[in-house]
Amino acid sequence: MDTRQLATFCAVVERKSFSQAAERLGVTQPAVSLQIRALEKRLGRQLFDRSGRRVEPTEAGLRLYRGAQRLLALEEQLVEEVTGDDETEISGRLELGSSSGPGGAILPLLLCEFQAAHPSVTVALTVLDTSAVVELVASRELELGIVGAARRHRSVTFEPFFRDEVVLATPPDHRFASRTITLEELGSEPLIVMQEGAGVRQVIEDELRRVGTRLRDLDVQLELGLQESVKSAVAGGYGVTFISRSSIEPELRAGTLAAARVEGLEAAREISVVRATGRSSTRAAEAFLEFARERVP
């Protein structure tokens, strides 16, 4: 079976669109349509329902998709084993995504150091919220994801990477600075939160539920996207926020922000590596993870 036809078929399933699949593959839409028609003719089955606004796989198409993923992963592994030599220089392109915590502080330096050690590797890092990174890894647009708290997803696997403490960031002269405060005290202060889908927000919501309260019970006045946004608002004196400690280490050392803890909240999160289920890793990805695990806390 022609694996190019299978790769085209999988791209249409994942994008739910012939035109978007063509864009992803770097070919024309007629070329995609031709590949799908040839595959349907060979199998004697209709693989897509084209009657709605989106292209959806038929029952036969879903069965083929599951098998095609396994076959394409095996092909990728075979090519890597045949053409790759463990003693040769690692090369290729490493595309990964990260949530704003590790993506704003730890990963950039690790990736710079890794690329300096392996100059034939090209690195591309995309920083989004946790949910978006997981979806991009699941659709195989990114090879790896580095994220905080995440809901389970059937198309990806999570591996422990390192643990990251979540603290309450405050201005340096704030009454909470460098203290352990109560939930009652926290409720009297304007709280800035990240957008839904952010890993730190999920950790805090889970911890608040554990102690019998909810985020909406606090004085939430601003929802400002991801970590850089909330960090800027706290530095400007507009409130306090829960944030990954690793993302504010430079500010803590410089004295432009301070950290506090909330009594009863054990706010820490496991930073995880996300991979697409069944996808064979490239040498560049495996080399980076080995490199990073030797250096993270």
N, C-alpha and C positions, 0 to 999 in steps of 0.2 A: 504494500500500500504506500502511496506517495505521501511522505511525511509533510511535504509542502502544502498539500491539500488539507491535511489534518491540522496544520498550524493555522491555515486560513480559516478553517471551520471553527477552531477554538476561539480565534479572535472575534469572529462574528457572534458566537455564543456569549462571550464575555462583554462585548460592546453593545450587543443587541441592535446592531446597525451595520449594514454593508459598507456605508460610506465611512463610518468611524473606524471600522476594521481596516479598510483600505488605507486610511490615514496612518493608523498605527503601524501597518506593515510596509508603508512607503510604496504602495502600488496604486493603480487606478481602480475605481469601483467596478468597471466592466471585467477587469482581471479577477477580482474577488468573486463576482457572480459566475464567471466561467469555471473557476475552480470548484465552487459549490455544486454547480450543475453536473460537472464531471464526476464528482464524488457521489451525488445522488444517483446518477445513471449506473455507476459501478455497483452500488449497494442495492439498487432497486427499491429504494425507500425515500420518501420525502423527509428531509431533515429539519426543515424550518416551516413554521406557520407564518406566512407573510401577510395575513389578512388584517392585522391590527396596526396601530401606530408604531409599535416596536416589533422587531423580528424576534420570535420566540422559538426555541427548539421544540420539535415534536417529541413524543415518547422515544422513538428510535434515535432521534438526535441526542437526547439526554444520555441514552445508553452509549452511544458513540463517543460523546464528550468525556465520559468517565474513563473509557478505555484509551482514548486519544491522549489524555493527560499523562497516563502512565507510560504510553509508548514514547511520547515526546521527551519525557523526563529521562527515560532510558537512553534514547538517542543522544541527548545532551551529555549524559554521563559517559557513554561510549566514546563520543568524539573527544571529550576531555581526557579520558584514559589513553586514547590512541595518540592524540596530538600533544598532550601535556607531558612534560618530563620534570619530575620533582627537582632535578638538579639544574634546570634552566631557569632563567629569570621569569618571575611572575609578571604577566602583562594583561592587558584587557581593560574593560571599563567596569567600575564598581558603582552601581546606582543604589542608593539606600535612602530611607526616609527616617525622620526622627520627630518625636514630640518636642516641644519648645524647651523643656527642662534640659535633658541631655544634649539636645541639638544646639542649645545656646551657650553652653559652657564647656562640657567635657568632650563631646565628639569633635568639634572643629580642630582642637589641638591634636587629638589622637589621629584624625585623618591626615592632617598636615605632616605629622611625624611618620605615619605609615607611607604616605606618598613619597616623602623624601627618601625613605628606605627602599622603596620600590618605584623608581622613576618611570617605569614603563606602564604603570597602572594609572588610568585616568579616573578621578573620583568625582561623583556628583551627589551632593547632599540636598535633600528637600526637607524643609521644616514646616510641619503642619500640626494640627491637633491629632491626638492619639487615634481617634476613630478613622480619620482620613488616611493616616499612614497604614493602618491595618487593612483598609479596603484596597489601597494601591498595591500592597504586598499580595493580597488575596487574588487580585486580577493580574498579577505578575508584571505589573508595570515597574515595580521596584523589586530588587532581589532580596533586600533585608530591610527590616524596620527595627528601630530602637525606641521603645516606648515605656511609659509608666503603666499605671493601672489600666486594664482593658477588659471589656467583656469578652467572653469566649466567642470564637468564630470558627465555624466548621471547616473553613478553607485554609486556615493557617495553624501553625504550631508556635507555642511560646516557650522560650528557654531562659532560665535565670541568667542575668548578666551581672548586676550589682545592686546593692540596696542604697536608697537615697532618702535622707531624712526630710520631712516636710515641717517647716517652721512658720511662725507668724512674723512676717516682716513689718517693721515699723520705722518711722524716722528716728534718727539717733537720739534726739532729745525728747522722745515720746515717753509718756508715763509708763508704758508697757515695756520699754526697751530693756533687754537683758533680764527680764523677770519671768516667773511662772505665774500666770494669772488664772482666774476662775472663768467658767463659762458665763457667769453673771456679769463679770467685768467686761468680757468680750462683747456681750449684748448691748453694752452702753456706748460702743464705739462704732463709727461708720466702717463697714466692711466692704472691701473691693474683692470681687470674685472673677475668675476666668470664665470663659464661655463653656457651655455644655459640650461634653466630648473631651475636654481637657483632662489629662490623667490626674493632676493634683486635685482638681475639683471632685472627681470620683472618689479619691481616697478620703477627702474631708467629709463628703456626704455620707460615706459608709461609716466613718468614725463617729460622726454626730448621731447617726441612727443607732449605733451600738450603745451610746450613752443616753439614748432616749430623747433626742432633740432633732431638729431639722434645720437646714440652712435658712429656710424662710422664717424661722423663729428669731434669727439674728437681724441686725440692722444693715441688711445688704442694700447699698445705695448705688453701687456702680458695677456693671458687668462689662469688662473691657478686654475681651479677646484672650490673648495668651500671655506668657510670662513677662515679656518685655513691656507690654502695655501696663500691666498691674504694677510692675516694679517702678515704672516712671511716675505713676499716680501716687504711690506711697512716698517716693522721694520728694514729690511736690507737696506733701503734707495733706493729702486728701483722704487719708484713712489708712487702714492696715489690711494686709492680705496674707493668705496662706500660699506658700511658694516652696519650691524645691530649694533646699539649702545650697546644693551645688551651683545653682544658677545665680546666687547672690554672694558667693564667696569673695569675689573681687571687691564688692561694695562693703562687705563686712570688714575686710582687711583695711579698706580705705576710710572706714568710719562714716560713710555716707548713708548706710542703713544699719539697723540693729535687728536682732532676732529675739523673739520671745517664745515661750511654750504655754500651752493651755492645759491646765490640770485635768487629768482623766483621758486626754486624747493621746493615743499612741500612734502618732502620724508618721508613718514611714511607708515607703513603697518599694516594691521590687521592680527594678528596671529590667525589661525583658528584650531578648532578641526575637523578632517575628520572622518566620519563613513561610512561604507558601507550601502547603502540604503536598508532598510528593515531588517537589522540585529539587533537582540535583544542584548543589552549590558549586559555583566556580572556584578555581584555585584562589582567585583574588579575594573572594568573600571569606573563605576559610582562613586564609593567611591573615586577613584583617582581624577576624574574631580572635584568633590565637594571639596576635600582637596586642589587641586591646585588653584581653583578659589578664595579661601579664602586668598591665599598668593601671587598671581601675582599682578603686579601693576595695 
